Amino acid sequence: MHRRLARPYGNTVPATRLLSLVFALVVLWMLYERMSDPNSWRWLADVENGENGAPPPAAVPAGFEETVVPGPNDLDAEALDDFRNQTPLIADRAPLKAREMPLYWQLMAWSRTQPFRELEQRALPEPAYVQIWEQPHKYRGKPIRLRLHIVRVLKWDDAADNPLGVKDVYEAYGWTDESKSFPYCVVFPELPPGLPVGKDAHGEVVFVGYLLKIMGFEGFDAKRGAPLLIGRVRTVAARPAPKPLSSDPWLIVILVGVGAVAIASVYGWSVFGARRRPPPSPLPSDLSELGPLTGNAEGSASPIHVSIEPAAAERENPFPPMMPIDDSNKPSAN
């Protein structure tokens, strides 16, 4: 007797199942193209092999000599206490006022007492913009490190009348990858090589310095503000733009063609193959027409007759006879 294999999903594979497989392959290919782009892993490179997630120090440009003036800074407990005692004079989210200028120059003096590399090593790396905005008092007097996309650099050459004797002061506006469209305003006394000056000046820099206040200013349509920080700046290489997904038309045509051929092949095999397959024979209405069963336990092909009729003796007396009782071993009453 011919055995038929069980097919729980039918005799053919539906075309929709193969179409889903083709789409899954396309999605996997797109993910592979995206993941093979190094720019996709930039967020890992931001924590660039430093201890405790701190990025490595920015390189000092060759031939650039930074000015270091010995003096007290935030590492000096007395100087730090003096700064904190004057912080009630600072008004956040307001323009820079004359009473705040002594603290302004004090922070610039602190940044000039330390080389860029030394200040960067102990700076707080990339604090969240919203934390600085909402709690500026927690960050005043502490060194901060920011990587900025500069969009404007202004030079102020009328700053000679100051306690530090600084001739020029540069003011730059920029944003970080975390702050997005919310800018920072950073002030520094030395312009690093490679950073242009102008209203539309663009560059990539690393800033290290101190927060003075949240400075308010008039925007185009409303009052706005930006954290004002004072310190040192170094230029860094710009990050490459993210590589777009591959849009090679030939590759897309090949993928679409292969998918169409595969779907057409499966559909044709399921339709035309089913027509050539003979239909299963119907069961007879009278099961007696099947005849005697064939085969035995040893797999022999010799016919055997299986009878379901009971024996004659069993029909007359369906109960088996009772076993005789042997009284020879029965104990005597005496």
KEKE-3310 file (N, C-alpha, C; in steps of 0.2 Angstrom, whole numbers, plus 5000, padded with zeros to 4 digits):
npx = (5004:5003:5012:5009:5017:5015:5010:5010:5009:5003:5004:5012:5023:5017:5016:5016:5023:5036:5038:5039:5051:5060:5059:5063:5077:5081:5079:5089:5100:5100:5102:5115:5123:5121:5127:5140:5145:5157:5153:5141:5144:5148:5144:5150:5163:5163:5166:5180:5191:5195:5199:5186:5176:5181:5185:5200:5214:5214:5224:5238:5241:5255:5269:5262:5261:5256:5250:5255:5251:5257:5248:5234:5220:5205:5210:5215:5210:5207:5205:5195:5184:5183:5178:5166:5159:5156:5147:5133:5131:5129:5118:5108:5102:5101:5107:5125:5132:5139:5143:5147:5158:5171:5171:5171:5184:5191:5189:5194:5208:5210:5209:5221:5231:5234:5240:5233:5231:5233:5222:5211:5212:5206:5194:5176:5168:5158:5144:5127:5116:5104:5105:5115:5108:5097:5103:5114:5122:5128:5138:5147:5163:5169:5179:5175:5173:5170:5165:5163:5154:5158:5150:5151:5163:5169:5179:5186:5194:5196:5198:5209:5209:5209:5211:5220:5228:5225:5225:5217:5201:5192:5176:5165:5152:5143:5138:5135:5135:5125:5118:5112:5102:5103:5114:5131:5141:5157:5172:5188:5206:5216:5218:5217:5227:5220:5206:5194:5189:5174:5157:5151:5160:5166:5170:5178:5180:5188:5183:5189:5186:5178:5161:5152:5139:5122:5119:5108:5100:5094:5084:5078:5064:5061:5066:5082:5094:5111:5123:5137:5154:5171:5188:5200:5204:5205:5208:5201:5200:5187:5173:5169:5155:5140:5140:5129:5115:5118:5114:5115:5109:5110:5111:5099:5091:5095:5092:5078:5075:5079:5071:5058:5059:5061:5048:5039:5043:5040:5027:5022:5026:5018:5005:5005:5011:5002:4991:4996:4997:4990:4973:4968:4962:4945:4937:4929:4911:4906:4915:4918:4922:4935:4942:4952:4964:4982:4999:5010:5017:5030:5033:5030:5024:5014:4997:4985:4971:4960:4950:4935:4925:4919:4924:4915:4913:4915:4904:4894:4896:4901:4908:4923:4927:4926:4940:4945:4944:4956:4955:4963:4974:4967:4965:4961:4946:4947)
npy = (4994:5011:5024:5040:5055:5066:5083:5097:5110:5111:5105:5114:5128:5144:5158:5171:5168:5166:5179:5186:5181:5186:5200:5200:5197:5209:5218:5214:5216:5230:5233:5228:5236:5248:5246:5243:5255:5266:5278:5275:5271:5281:5286:5278:5280:5293:5291:5290:5279:5283:5283:5279:5284:5296:5307:5307:5319:5334:5337:5348:5361:5361:5372:5381:5391:5392:5403:5404:5409:5410:5408:5409:5397:5387:5376:5381:5383:5395:5404:5398:5399:5413:5416:5409:5416:5428:5424:5427:5439:5436:5436:5425:5421:5434:5449:5452:5460:5475:5473:5459:5458:5457:5444:5438:5441:5435:5421:5420:5422:5411:5401:5404:5400:5387:5374:5369:5355:5350:5356:5350:5337:5336:5341:5341:5330:5334:5339:5338:5349:5353:5352:5361:5372:5372:5371:5380:5385:5373:5371:5381:5387:5375:5365:5362:5352:5354:5348:5358:5363:5376:5391:5405:5418:5431:5445:5455:5469:5479:5477:5480:5487:5480:5469:5459:5463:5458:5459:5455:5448:5434:5429:5415:5406:5391:5374:5358:5340:5335:5346:5351:5362:5372:5384:5387:5400:5404:5411:5416:5420:5418:5414:5399:5391:5389:5392:5402:5419:5428:5432:5422:5411:5395:5380:5366:5363:5360:5365:5370:5375:5387:5389:5404:5411:5409:5418:5430:5436:5446:5438:5434:5434:5433:5433:5425:5413:5408:5397:5405:5403:5403:5401:5390:5386:5373:5368:5355:5341:5340:5330:5316:5317:5307:5292:5290:5278:5265:5268:5262:5260:5248:5237:5238:5235:5222:5215:5217:5210:5197:5193:5194:5184:5173:5173:5171:5158:5150:5152:5147:5134:5130:5131:5125:5113:5107:5104:5094:5083:5068:5066:5061:5044:5041:5035:5019:5017:5005:4997:4983:4980:4982:4970:4956:4960:4962:4956:4953:4952:4950:4957:4950:4947:4938:4933:4935:4929:4938:4936:4941:4935:4926:4911:4895:4889:4899:4907:4899:4897:4910:4913:4907:4890:4886:4884:4868:4863:4857:4846:4838:4843:4849:4854:4842:4841:4835)
npz = (5000:4995:5004:5009:5011:5025:5023:5031:5027:5015:4998:4990:4990:4995:4985:4991:5003:4998:4993:5005:5010:5000:5002:5015:5013:5006:5016:5025:5017:5016:5029:5031:5022:5029:5041:5038:5036:5042:5049:5055:5067:5074:5087:5095:5094:5099:5113:5115:5117:5130:5148:5159:5150:5145:5132:5121:5123:5114:5100:5101:5089:5078:5080:5087:5101:5116:5128:5145:5161:5177:5192:5204:5203:5200:5208:5219:5235:5242:5231:5225:5234:5235:5222:5223:5233:5226:5217:5219:5212:5199:5186:5179:5162:5157:5149:5148:5162:5170:5183:5183:5177:5184:5188:5176:5170:5180:5178:5165:5169:5176:5166:5159:5167:5166:5155:5140:5138:5151:5157:5150:5154:5166:5165:5164:5154:5140:5146:5148:5138:5143:5157:5160:5157:5166:5178:5181:5192:5197:5189:5188:5190:5188:5177:5160:5146:5128:5112:5098:5085:5076:5071:5070:5072:5082:5083:5096:5098:5107:5120:5129:5141:5154:5169:5165:5155:5142:5125:5113:5112:5108:5102:5100:5093:5094:5092:5099:5096:5104:5109:5098:5089:5099:5105:5111:5118:5118:5125:5122:5123:5114:5097:5089:5076:5060:5063:5056:5056:5057:5052:5046:5049:5050:5058:5067:5084:5100:5115:5131:5147:5158:5165:5165:5165:5161:5147:5141:5126:5113:5101:5084:5085:5098:5116:5119:5125:5129:5135:5143:5141:5147:5141:5134:5117:5104:5087:5078:5067:5055:5056:5045:5033:5035:5026:5013:5010:4998:4981:4969:4953:4945:4954:4961:4951:4948:4960:4960:4948:4951:4962:4955:4946:4954:4961:4950:4946:4957:4957:4945:4946:4956:4951:4937:4940:4949:4941:4933:4942:4946:4952:4969:4971:4975:4990:4991:4993:4999:5011:5011:4998:4998:5001:5008:5021:5018:5021:5035:5051:5050:5038:5027:5010:5009:5007:5021:5030:5040:5052:5061:5067:5082:5090:5089:5101:5110:5107:5112:5126:5134:5145:5154:5159:5177:5188:5194:5212:5223:5236:5243:5251:5261:5278:5291:5301:5313)
capx = (5000:5008:5012:5009:5020:5011:5012:5006:5008:5001:5009:5016:5024:5013:5020:5017:5029:5043:5039:5041:5058:5064:5059:5068:5084:5082:5080:5096:5106:5101:5106:5122:5126:5121:5131:5147:5148:5160:5150:5136:5146:5151:5142:5154:5169:5163:5169:5186:5196:5198:5197:5179:5172:5183:5189:5207:5215:5215:5231:5240:5244:5262:5271:5257:5264:5250:5252:5253:5253:5256:5243:5229:5214:5200:5213:5217:5204:5205:5203:5188:5180:5182:5174:5159:5156:5154:5142:5126:5131:5128:5111:5107:5096:5101:5114:5131:5132:5146:5145:5149:5165:5177:5171:5173:5191:5194:5188:5199:5214:5211:5211:5227:5236:5235:5240:5226:5231:5231:5215:5207:5212:5202:5187:5170:5167:5151:5138:5120:5114:5098:5108:5119:5103:5093:5106:5121:5126:5132:5144:5151:5169:5172:5181:5170:5175:5165:5167:5159:5153:5157:5147:5153:5169:5170:5186:5185:5201:5195:5198:5215:5208:5207:5216:5225:5232:5224:5224:5212:5197:5188:5169:5163:5146:5143:5133:5137:5130:5120:5114:5108:5101:5104:5121:5135:5145:5163:5176:5195:5210:5220:5215:5221:5228:5215:5200:5193:5186:5169:5150:5149:5165:5164:5176:5177:5185:5187:5184:5190:5185:5173:5155:5151:5132:5117:5118:5102:5101:5088:5084:5074:5057:5060:5072:5085:5100:5116:5128:5143:5160:5178:5193:5204:5201:5209:5204:5201:5198:5180:5171:5166:5148:5138:5139:5122:5115:5120:5109:5117:5103:5110:5110:5092:5088:5096:5088:5071:5074:5080:5064:5052:5060:5059:5041:5036:5045:5036:5020:5021:5027:5012:4999:5005:5013:4996:4987:4998:4997:4984:4969:4968:4956:4940:4936:4922:4906:4906:4921:4919:4925:4943:4945:4956:4971:4988:5005:5010:5021:5037:5034:5029:5018:5009:4990:4982:4964:4959:4943:4933:4920:4921:4924:4908:4913:4915:4898:4889:4898:4906:4912:4927:4925:4929:4945:4943:4947:4959:4954:4968:4978:4963:4966:4955:4942:4949)
capy = (5000:5017:5028:5047:5060:5072:5090:5101:5117:5110:5102:5119:5134:5150:5164:5176:5166:5167:5186:5188:5180:5191:5206:5200:5198:5216:5222:5212:5219:5237:5234:5227:5242:5254:5244:5243:5262:5268:5284:5273:5269:5287:5287:5274:5284:5299:5289:5288:5275:5286:5280:5282:5287:5302:5307:5308:5326:5337:5339:5355:5362:5362:5379:5385:5392:5394:5408:5401:5414:5407:5411:5404:5395:5383:5371:5385:5383:5402:5408:5396:5402:5420:5416:5407:5422:5433:5422:5430:5445:5434:5435:5421:5422:5441:5451:5452:5466:5477:5470:5453:5458:5455:5436:5436:5441:5430:5414:5420:5421:5404:5397:5405:5398:5380:5372:5366:5348:5349:5358:5346:5331:5336:5344:5337:5330:5335:5338:5339:5356:5355:5352:5367:5378:5372:5371:5383:5385:5367:5370:5387:5386:5369:5365:5359:5351:5353:5348:5362:5365:5383:5395:5412:5419:5438:5447:5461:5472:5485:5474:5481:5490:5474:5468:5454:5465:5455:5464:5453:5443:5431:5426:5411:5403:5384:5369:5351:5335:5334:5352:5352:5369:5376:5386:5389:5405:5403:5417:5414:5426:5416:5411:5394:5391:5385:5394:5408:5424:5431:5431:5415:5407:5388:5376:5361:5365:5358:5370:5368:5382:5388:5392:5410:5412:5409:5424:5432:5441:5447:5434:5437:5434:5432:5433:5419:5413:5403:5397:5409:5400:5406:5396:5389:5382:5370:5366:5348:5339:5339:5323:5315:5317:5301:5290:5288:5271:5264:5269:5259:5257:5241:5233:5238:5231:5214:5212:5216:5204:5190:5192:5193:5177:5168:5173:5168:5151:5146:5152:5143:5127:5128:5131:5120:5106:5104:5102:5087:5078:5064:5067:5055:5040:5041:5028:5016:5017:4999:4995:4976:4979:4982:4963:4955:4964:4959:4958:4951:4956:4950:4961:4946:4949:4932:4936:4931:4931:4940:4935:4944:4930:4923:4904:4892:4887:4905:4909:4896:4899:4916:4913:4902:4886:4887:4879:4863:4864:4851:4846:4833:4846:4853:4851:4839:4844:4832)
capz = (5000:4995:5009:5007:5016:5027:5021:5035:5024:5008:4993:4987:4994:4993:4982:4996:5008:4995:4992:5011:5010:4996:5006:5021:5010:5004:5022:5027:5013:5018:5036:5030:5019:5034:5047:5035:5035:5049:5052:5058:5074:5077:5094:5099:5093:5104:5119:5111:5120:5136:5154:5161:5144:5143:5125:5122:5123:5108:5098:5100:5083:5078:5080:5091:5108:5121:5134:5152:5166:5183:5196:5207:5199:5204:5212:5225:5239:5243:5225:5223:5239:5233:5217:5225:5237:5222:5212:5219:5208:5192:5184:5173:5157:5156:5146:5153:5166:5172:5190:5182:5173:5188:5188:5169:5170:5185:5175:5160:5172:5178:5161:5157:5172:5165:5148:5137:5139:5158:5159:5147:5157:5172:5163:5164:5146:5137:5150:5144:5138:5148:5164:5161:5157:5171:5185:5180:5198:5199:5184:5189:5193:5186:5170:5156:5139:5123:5105:5095:5077:5076:5065:5070:5077:5082:5087:5100:5099:5112:5127:5132:5147:5158:5173:5163:5149:5136:5119:5109:5114:5103:5104:5095:5094:5091:5095:5100:5093:5109:5110:5091:5087:5105:5104:5116:5117:5121:5124:5123:5122:5109:5091:5086:5069:5056:5064:5053:5060:5053:5054:5044:5050:5052:5060:5072:5089:5106:5120:5138:5151:5164:5164:5169:5166:5155:5144:5137:5121:5109:5095:5079:5087:5105:5120:5119:5129:5128:5141:5141:5144:5145:5142:5128:5111:5099:5081:5077:5060:5054:5055:5038:5033:5035:5019:5011:5008:4991:4977:4963:4950:4943:4960:4962:4945:4949:4965:4958:4943:4954:4966:4951:4943:4959:4962:4944:4946:4962:4956:4939:4948:4960:4947:4932:4943:4952:4935:4930:4947:4946:4958:4973:4970:4980:4994:4989:4997:5003:5013:5009:4992:4999:5001:5014:5022:5016:5025:5041:5056:5047:5032:5021:5006:5008:5010:5027:5031:5047:5054:5067:5070:5087:5089:5091:5109:5114:5106:5116:5133:5133:5151:5154:5165:5183:5189:5200:5218:5225:5243:5246:5256:5266:5285:5294:5306:5319)
cpx = (5004:5007:5013:5012:5015:5014:5008:5004:5006:5006:5014:5018:5021:5018:5021:5023:5036:5044:5041:5049:5062:5064:5063:5075:5086:5083:5087:5101:5106:5104:5113:5126:5126:5127:5139:5150:5151:5156:5144:5137:5150:5150:5147:5161:5169:5166:5176:5192:5199:5196:5190:5175:5175:5187:5196:5208:5216:5222:5232:5243:5252:5264:5267:5260:5258:5253:5250:5256:5252:5251:5238:5223:5210:5203:5215:5210:5202:5202:5196:5183:5178:5177:5166:5155:5153:5148:5135:5126:5129:5120:5110:5101:5095:5107:5119:5131:5139:5148:5148:5156:5171:5177:5173:5180:5194:5194:5193:5206:5215:5213:5218:5233:5238:5236:5234:5226:5230:5224:5210:5206:5208:5195:5182:5168:5160:5145:5132:5119:5109:5100:5111:5113:5099:5096:5113:5125:5130:5138:5149:5157:5172:5174:5177:5174:5169:5168:5161:5159:5152:5154:5148:5158:5170:5176:5184:5192:5201:5195:5205:5215:5205:5213:5222:5230:5231:5222:5218:5208:5192:5181:5167:5156:5146:5138:5137:5132:5124:5115:5110:5108:5102:5112:5124:5139:5151:5168:5183:5200:5215:5217:5219:5221:5222:5207:5199:5189:5181:5162:5148:5155:5163:5170:5174:5182:5183:5188:5185:5190:5180:5167:5154:5143:5128:5116:5112:5104:5095:5089:5080:5067:5056:5067:5075:5091:5105:5121:5135:5149:5166:5183:5198:5201:5206:5205:5206:5199:5191:5178:5168:5159:5146:5137:5132:5121:5116:5114:5111:5111:5103:5109:5103:5089:5089:5092:5080:5070:5074:5073:5059:5053:5058:5052:5037:5037:5041:5029:5018:5022:5021:5006:5000:5007:5006:4991:4989:4998:4990:4980:4969:4962:4951:4939:4929:4917:4905:4913:4923:4922:4933:4946:4949:4962:4976:4994:5004:5015:5028:5038:5033:5023:5013:5002:4988:4975:4963:4951:4941:4927:4922:4920:4917:4908:4912:4908:4893:4890:4903:4910:4917:4925:4929:4935:4943:4947:4950:4959:4958:4972:4974:4964:4960:4952:4944:4956)
cpy = (5006:5022:5035:5051:5065:5079:5095:5108:5116:5107:5107:5124:5140:5155:5169:5174:5167:5175:5189:5187:5184:5198:5206:5200:5205:5220:5220:5215:5227:5238:5233:5233:5248:5252:5244:5250:5264:5274:5282:5272:5275:5288:5283:5277:5290:5297:5286:5285:5278:5282:5284:5285:5294:5302:5309:5316:5328:5338:5346:5356:5364:5369:5383:5385:5395:5398:5405:5406:5411:5411:5406:5402:5391:5378:5374:5386:5390:5405:5405:5398:5409:5420:5414:5412:5427:5431:5424:5436:5443:5433:5431:5423:5430:5443:5452:5459:5468:5474:5462:5452:5456:5447:5434:5436:5436:5423:5414:5419:5414:5399:5398:5402:5390:5379:5369:5359:5347:5351:5353:5339:5330:5339:5339:5336:5330:5334:5340:5346:5358:5355:5359:5373:5378:5373:5374:5384:5379:5367:5376:5385:5379:5368:5360:5358:5350:5353:5352:5363:5373:5386:5402:5413:5427:5440:5454:5463:5478:5482:5475:5484:5484:5472:5463:5457:5462:5459:5462:5448:5440:5428:5422:5408:5396:5380:5362:5346:5334:5340:5353:5359:5374:5378:5387:5395:5405:5409:5414:5419:5424:5412:5406:5394:5386:5387:5401:5413:5427:5429:5424:5410:5400:5384:5371:5362:5361:5363:5367:5375:5381:5391:5399:5411:5409:5416:5425:5437:5441:5443:5438:5438:5434:5433:5426:5419:5408:5403:5400:5405:5403:5401:5396:5385:5379:5368:5358:5346:5337:5332:5322:5315:5309:5298:5288:5281:5271:5264:5267:5257:5250:5236:5232:5234:5223:5211:5211:5210:5198:5188:5191:5186:5172:5167:5169:5161:5147:5146:5147:5135:5125:5127:5125:5113:5103:5101:5095:5082:5075:5065:5060:5051:5040:5034:5025:5017:5011:4997:4988:4975:4980:4976:4962:4959:4959:4961:4955:4954:4956:4954:4956:4948:4943:4935:4931:4934:4933:4940:4938:4941:4927:4915:4901:4891:4894:4908:4906:4897:4904:4916:4907:4897:4887:4882:4875:4864:4857:4851:4841:4837:4850:4850:4847:4842:4842:4835)
cpz = (5000:5000:5006:5013:5018:5026:5025:5032:5017:5004:4990:4992:4991:4990:4987:5001:5005:4994:4999:5012:5006:4999:5012:5019:5009:5010:5025:5023:5015:5024:5035:5027:5024:5039:5044:5035:5042:5052:5056:5066:5077:5084:5098:5099:5097:5110:5116:5115:5126:5142:5156:5156:5142:5136:5126:5121:5116:5106:5098:5093:5083:5077:5084:5098:5112:5126:5141:5157:5173:5188:5199:5202:5203:5209:5219:5229:5240:5237:5224:5228:5237:5227:5219:5229:5232:5217:5213:5215:5201:5191:5178:5168:5156:5152:5151:5156:5168:5179:5189:5179:5177:5188:5181:5168:5174:5181:5169:5163:5174:5172:5158:5161:5170:5157:5146:5139:5146:5160:5156:5151:5163:5171:5163:5156:5144:5141:5146:5144:5143:5155:5165:5161:5163:5178:5184:5186:5200:5194:5185:5193:5192:5179:5166:5149:5134:5116:5102:5088:5077:5070:5065:5075:5076:5086:5090:5102:5104:5119:5131:5139:5152:5163:5171:5158:5143:5130:5115:5113:5109:5106:5099:5098:5090:5094:5095:5097:5098:5110:5104:5090:5093:5105:5111:5114:5121:5120:5126:5120:5116:5103:5089:5079:5066:5058:5061:5058:5055:5055:5052:5044:5052:5053:5066:5077:5095:5111:5127:5142:5156:5162:5168:5171:5160:5152:5140:5132:5117:5102:5090:5081:5094:5109:5120:5124:5127:5134:5138:5145:5142:5146:5136:5123:5107:5093:5081:5070:5060:5053:5048:5038:5032:5028:5018:5009:5000:4987:4970:4959:4947:4948:4961:4957:4946:4954:4964:4953:4946:4958:4961:4948:4948:4961:4956:4944:4951:4960:4950:4941:4952:4956:4942:4935:4946:4947:4933:4935:4947:4953:4962:4971:4976:4984:4992:4995:5002:5004:5012:5003:4992:4999:5007:5015:5020:5021:5032:5045:5054:5041:5026:5017:5005:5011:5016:5027:5038:5048:5061:5070:5076:5086:5091:5098:5113:5113:5111:5123:5133:5140:5152:5160:5171:5185:5195:5206:5221:5233:5246:5251:5261:5272:5287:5300:5313:5321)
residu = (MET:HIS:ARG:ARG:LEU:ALA:ARG:PRO:TYR:GLY:ASN:THR:VAL:PRO:ALA:THR:ARG:LEU:LEU:SER:LEU:VAL:PHE:ALA:LEU:VAL:VAL:LEU:TRP:MET:LEU:TYR:GLU:ARG:MET:SER:ASP:PRO:ASN:SER:TRP:ARG:TRP:LEU:ALA:ASP:VAL:GLU:ASN:GLY:GLU:ASN:GLY:ALA:PRO:PRO:PRO:ALA:ALA:VAL:PRO:ALA:GLY:PHE:GLU:GLU:THR:VAL:VAL:PRO:GLY:PRO:ASN:ASP:LEU:ASP:ALA:GLU:ALA:LEU:ASP:ASP:PHE:ARG:ASN:GLN:THR:PRO:LEU:ILE:ALA:ASP:ARG:ALA:PRO:LEU:LYS:ALA:ARG:GLU:MET:PRO:LEU:TYR:TRP:GLN:LEU:MET:ALA:TRP:SER:ARG:THR:GLN:PRO:PHE:ARG:GLU:LEU:GLU:GLN:ARG:ALA:LEU:PRO:GLU:PRO:ALA:TYR:VAL:GLN:ILE:TRP:GLU:GLN:PRO:HIS:LYS:TYR:ARG:GLY:LYS:PRO:ILE:ARG:LEU:ARG:LEU:HIS:ILE:VAL:ARG:VAL:LEU:LYS:TRP:ASP:ASP:ALA:ALA:ASP:ASN:PRO:LEU:GLY:VAL:LYS:ASP:VAL:TYR:GLU:ALA:TYR:GLY:TRP:THR:ASP:GLU:SER:LYS:SER:PHE:PRO:TYR:CYS:VAL:VAL:PHE:PRO:GLU:LEU:PRO:PRO:GLY:LEU:PRO:VAL:GLY:LYS:ASP:ALA:HIS:GLY:GLU:VAL:VAL:PHE:VAL:GLY:TYR:LEU:LEU:LYS:ILE:MET:GLY:PHE:GLU:GLY:PHE:ASP:ALA:LYS:ARG:GLY:ALA:PRO:LEU:LEU:ILE:GLY:ARG:VAL:ARG:THR:VAL:ALA:ALA:ARG:PRO:ALA:PRO:LYS:PRO:LEU:SER:SER:ASP:PRO:TRP:LEU:ILE:VAL:ILE:LEU:VAL:GLY:VAL:GLY:ALA:VAL:ALA:ILE:ALA:SER:VAL:TYR:GLY:TRP:SER:VAL:PHE:GLY:ALA:ARG:ARG:ARG:PRO:PRO:PRO:SER:PRO:LEU:PRO:SER:ASP:LEU:SER:GLU:LEU:GLY:PRO:LEU:THR:GLY:ASN:ALA:GLU:GLY:SER:ALA:SER:PRO:ILE:HIS:VAL:SER:ILE:GLU:PRO:ALA:ALA:ALA:GLU:ARG:GLU:ASN:PRO:PHE:PRO:PRO:MET:MET:PRO:ILE:ASP:ASP:SER:ASN:LYS:PRO:SER:ALA:ASN)
# end
